[in-house]
Amino acid sequence: MITLNDYLYSGDTIFKVLQNYITDLREDARKTKNEIDLIHCNFLIQIRELLEHNEFLTTQSQQVREFYKYMTKEYPYLAFTVKGRIKSLIRAEEKFNGYIVKYISDYYEEYGKYPTTAELKRSLSCFRDLIAYRIVISMPKCHYENEEERQIAELECLYEIANVLPGFLEERGFTAEPANGVMESHSPLMDDNVRPYYRDYISDSQPDEYQSLHITFYDNCSRSYIEVQIRTKQMDDIAEIGPANHLGYEKKQEKERARRNAIPRGECIYFDEAYERGMKLLGLDLAKLDVNMFAAMNNSLINDGCGLFRGRLILPYEHLSRFQNDLID
């Protein structure tokens, strides 16, 4: 079985790593008539094309930048950042194999049998976040003497921004995708006309304390999907350096091992291969990787400049609150 790990220690650039992995995986898939690995190859080709910064990203980012400019006018007292990133190769590979493991194990648990290849192929059409933008807001404490009032005002701003975003981007060539009831918002602050499009991880508490609003758009110009996440600075800290980061990683390992125990070895090759690829990625020693523009002291201290592990930044904009010394009446 061919895995991404086999190519990460070669000293090649990320593009060479991808090309070699795709070529060998496709050749092996054709020999073994593995239809899922052929889909896997097409998925990897999307990653390669995105990392090459095709021209459409400039146009797309410009449209998102227009919303940033709108926010600077409407919320001069608010501090916020708007960032865009292409999902990293390692994270994308983890997610692709993780979807296979989860779908097969859930299917097996419910029906006592394995999904057909056609059913599994359909389940793998769910990738919508290879390109993602994140809006992080913060209401500076200097604007409110009372902390509870500050947090209420910050949350109100968050949902105000969420209510405006779909219409704003639809006027610029994007189409909001229905969330199909997944994490439907129960917040009275969200307008009913946009509620069906958001996955609201704020109105319902999560075990790992993760909070954020997620919405997916289809970019009609580039014919690609993007995900937009909207959260406060405190929510972003929890997701990036708090419980939702570290505990999530540990829980994922435990959950993946539990899924392995539930599926008999050798009965479903798609599960076996996806599980093994995923576990190999979890066991990577990042400090030993030799990929262009990537360096790591260990699995925590990482400098990723090529979209290998943490993704590639494509849109960094930051707006600092004005009137830092004025309280809002």
C-alpha positions in Angstrom: 0.0 0.0 0.0 1.3 3.5 -0.9 1.1 6.2 1.7 2.0 9.9 1.8 4.6 9.1 4.6 6.7 7.3 2.0 7.5 10.6 0.2 7.9 13.1 3.1 11.5 12.2 3.9 12.9 12.5 0.4 14.0 16.1 0.5 11.7 17.0 -2.4 9.7 20.1 -2.6 6.0 19.9 -1.7 5.1 19.9 -5.4 7.5 17.0 -6.2 6.2 15.1 -3.2 2.6 15.5 -4.4 3.5 14.6 -8.0 5.3 11.4 -7.0 2.6 10.4 -4.6 -0.2 11.0 -7.2 1.7 9.2 -10.0 2.5 6.1 -7.9 -1.0 6.0 -6.3 -2.7 6.2 -9.6 -0.6 3.5 -11.2 -1.2 1.2 -8.2 -5.0 2.0 -8.2 -5.2 1.0 -11.9 -3.4 -2.3 -11.3 -5.6 -3.2 -8.3 -8.8 -1.6 -9.8 -9.1 0.4 -6.6 -11.8 3.1 -7.5 -11.4 4.9 -4.2 -7.7 5.5 -4.7 -8.5 6.9 -8.1 -10.8 9.4 -6.4 -8.0 10.0 -3.9 -5.7 11.0 -6.8 -8.2 13.5 -8.1 -8.5 15.0 -4.6 -4.7 15.3 -4.3 -4.6 17.0 -7.7 -7.0 19.7 -6.4 -4.6 20.3 -3.5 -1.6 20.6 -5.8 -3.4 23.1 -8.0 -4.5 25.2 -5.0 -1.0 25.3 -3.6 0.2 26.6 -6.9 -1.9 29.7 -6.3 -3.9 29.7 -9.5 -5.1 33.1 -10.7 -8.6 32.7 -9.5 -7.4 32.9 -5.9 -6.5 36.5 -6.4 -9.9 37.4 -7.7 -11.6 35.4 -5.0 -9.6 36.9 -2.2 -10.4 40.4 -3.6 -14.1 39.7 -3.2 -13.6 38.6 0.4 -11.4 41.7 0.9 -14.5 43.8 0.0 -16.3 42.4 3.0 -13.3 43.4 5.1 -13.6 46.9 3.8 -17.3 46.9 4.6 -16.5 45.8 8.2 -14.0 48.6 8.7 -16.7 51.1 7.9 -19.5 49.5 9.8 -17.5 48.5 12.9 -14.7 51.1 13.4 -14.7 50.4 17.2 -14.2 46.6 16.6 -10.8 44.9 16.2 -10.8 42.0 13.8 -8.8 39.9 11.3 -9.8 38.3 8.0 -7.5 35.5 6.9 -7.6 33.0 4.2 -5.8 29.7 3.9 -5.5 26.7 1.6 -5.8 23.4 3.6 -2.4 21.9 4.1 -1.4 18.6 2.4 -1.0 16.6 5.7 -4.4 17.9 7.1 -6.1 17.2 3.8 -4.7 13.7 3.6 -5.8 13.1 7.2 -9.3 14.3 6.5 -9.7 12.3 3.3 -8.8 9.1 5.0 -10.7 10.0 8.2 -13.9 10.4 6.1 -13.5 6.9 4.7 -12.9 5.4 8.2 -15.9 7.2 9.7 -18.3 6.5 6.9 -17.5 2.8 6.7 -17.6 2.3 10.5 -20.8 4.2 10.9 -22.4 2.3 8.0 -21.2 -1.0 9.4 -22.5 -0.2 12.9 -26.0 0.8 11.5 -26.5 -1.9 8.9 -24.1 -4.7 9.9 -22.5 -4.7 6.4 -20.2 -2.5 4.4 -21.2 0.2 2.0 -20.9 -0.4 -1.7 -18.1 1.3 -3.6 -20.7 3.6 -5.3 -22.0 4.6 -1.9 -18.5 5.3 -0.5 -17.6 7.3 -3.6 -20.7 9.5 -3.1 -19.7 10.1 0.5 -16.4 11.5 -0.6 -17.9 14.4 -2.5 -18.3 16.3 0.8 -15.1 18.3 0.8 -16.0 21.9 0.9 -13.2 23.5 2.9 -10.0 23.1 0.9 -10.1 26.9 0.7 -11.3 28.6 3.9 -11.5 32.1 5.2 -11.8 33.1 8.9 -13.2 36.3 10.4 -12.1 36.8 14.0 -13.5 39.7 16.0 -12.7 41.3 19.3 -14.5 44.0 21.2 -11.7 45.8 23.1 -12.2 46.0 26.8 -11.6 49.7 26.8 -15.0 50.3 25.2 -16.9 48.7 28.1 -16.5 49.1 31.8 -18.6 46.0 32.5 -17.1 42.7 31.1 -20.5 41.0 30.8 -21.8 43.9 28.7 -18.7 43.7 26.5 -19.2 40.0 25.8 -22.9 40.5 25.0 -22.0 43.3 22.6 -19.2 41.2 21.0 -21.6 38.3 20.4 -24.2 40.6 18.9 -21.6 41.9 16.5 -20.6 38.4 15.6 -24.2 37.4 14.6 -24.8 40.8 12.8 -21.8 40.1 10.6 -23.0 36.5 10.0 -26.4 37.8 9.0 -25.0 40.2 6.4 -22.3 37.9 4.9 -24.4 35.6 2.7 -26.2 38.4 0.9 -23.0 40.4 0.5 -21.1 37.6 -1.1 -24.0 36.4 -3.3 -24.0 39.9 -4.9 -20.4 39.1 -5.9 -20.8 35.7 -7.5 -21.0 33.3 -4.5 -23.8 31.0 -3.6 -24.5 30.0 0.0 -24.8 26.2 0.4 -27.5 24.8 2.7 -26.2 23.2 5.8 -28.9 20.5 5.6 -29.8 20.8 9.3 -26.2 20.1 10.5 -25.7 22.1 13.7 -28.7 24.3 12.9 -28.5 27.6 14.8 -30.8 28.1 17.8 -29.6 31.6 18.5 -32.3 34.4 18.4 -29.5 36.6 17.1 -29.4 34.8 13.8 -31.9 35.9 11.1 -34.3 33.2 9.9 -33.3 33.8 6.2 -29.7 32.8 6.8 -30.2 30.2 9.5 -30.4 27.3 7.0 -26.9 28.0 5.7 -24.9 28.2 9.0 -23.5 25.4 11.1 -23.7 27.0 14.5 -21.2 25.6 17.0 -21.9 28.5 19.4 -25.6 28.0 20.3 -25.0 24.4 21.2 -22.1 23.7 23.5 -19.4 21.2 22.3 -17.6 18.7 24.5 -14.2 20.2 23.6 -15.5 23.8 24.1 -15.2 24.6 20.4 -17.2 27.6 19.2 -17.6 29.1 15.8 -20.0 29.8 13.0 -19.4 28.0 9.7 -20.9 28.6 6.3 -20.0 27.2 2.9 -20.2 29.1 -0.4 -19.8 28.0 -4.0 -17.7 30.4 -6.0 -19.4 30.5 -9.4 -16.4 32.2 -11.1 -13.8 29.7 -10.1 -16.2 26.8 -9.7 -14.8 25.9 -6.3 -16.1 25.8 -2.7 -15.0 27.9 0.1 -15.8 27.8 3.8 -16.0 30.9 6.0 -15.6 30.7 9.8 -16.7 33.5 12.1 -15.7 33.6 15.7 -14.5 35.8 18.5 -10.9 36.1 19.6 -11.7 34.0 22.7 -13.3 31.3 20.6 -10.3 31.4 18.2 -7.9 30.9 21.2 -9.8 27.9 22.4 -9.7 26.4 18.9 -6.1 27.2 18.2 -4.3 26.9 21.5 -6.9 25.8 24.0 -8.9 22.6 24.8 -10.4 22.2 21.3 -6.8 21.9 19.9 -5.0 19.6 22.2 -7.9 17.5 23.5 -9.2 17.1 20.0 -6.0 15.6 18.9 -5.9 13.1 21.8 -9.5 12.2 21.4 -9.1 11.6 17.7 -6.4 9.0 18.4 -8.6 7.2 20.9 -11.6 7.3 18.6 -9.6 6.0 15.6 -8.3 3.1 17.6 -11.8 2.2 18.7 -13.0 2.2 15.1 -10.3 -0.2 14.2 -11.4 -2.6 16.9 -15.0 -2.5 15.6 -14.1 -3.5 12.0 -12.6 -7.0 11.4 -9.3 -6.8 9.6 -9.2 -7.9 6.0 -13.0 -7.6 5.4 -12.9 -4.2 3.9 -9.8 -3.1 2.1 -11.0 0.5 1.8 -11.3 0.8 5.6 -8.0 -1.0 6.2 -6.0 1.2 3.9 -7.6 4.5 5.0 -7.1 3.6 8.7 -3.5 2.7 8.2 -2.7 5.8 6.2 -4.4 7.9 8.9 -2.5 6.3 11.8 0.8 6.7 10.0 0.1 10.4 9.6 -0.7 10.7 13.3 2.7 9.1 14.1 4.7 11.6 11.9 7.9 13.0 13.5 7.7 16.4 12.0 11.2 17.4 13.1 12.6 14.8 10.7 10.7 15.9 7.7 12.7 17.6 4.9 10.3 19.4 2.7 11.0 22.8 1.0 10.1 25.8 3.3 9.1 23.6 6.2 11.0 23.2 9.5 10.1 21.9 12.9 11.9 21.6 16.2 9.3 19.1 17.4 5.6 18.4 16.8 4.7 21.7 18.6 7.3 24.2 17.4 6.6 24.4 13.6 7.4 26.8 10.9 5.4 25.9 7.8 5.8 28.1 4.8 4.7 25.7 2.1 1.3 24.5 3.0 2.5 21.1 4.2 1.2 21.0 7.7 -0.7 24.2 8.8 -1.8 25.4 5.4 -0.8 28.3 3.2 -2.0 31.8 4.1 -3.6 33.6 1.1 -5.4 36.6 2.7 -4.1 38.3 5.8 -6.0 41.5 6.7 -6.1 43.1 10.2 -8.2 46.0 11.4 -7.4 47.4 14.9 -10.1 49.2 16.8 -10.3 52.9 16.6 -11.1 55.1 19.6 -9.1 53.0 21.9 -9.6 55.4 24.8 -13.3 56.1 24.2 -16.2 54.2 25.9 -19.2 53.5 23.7 -22.3 55.1 25.1 
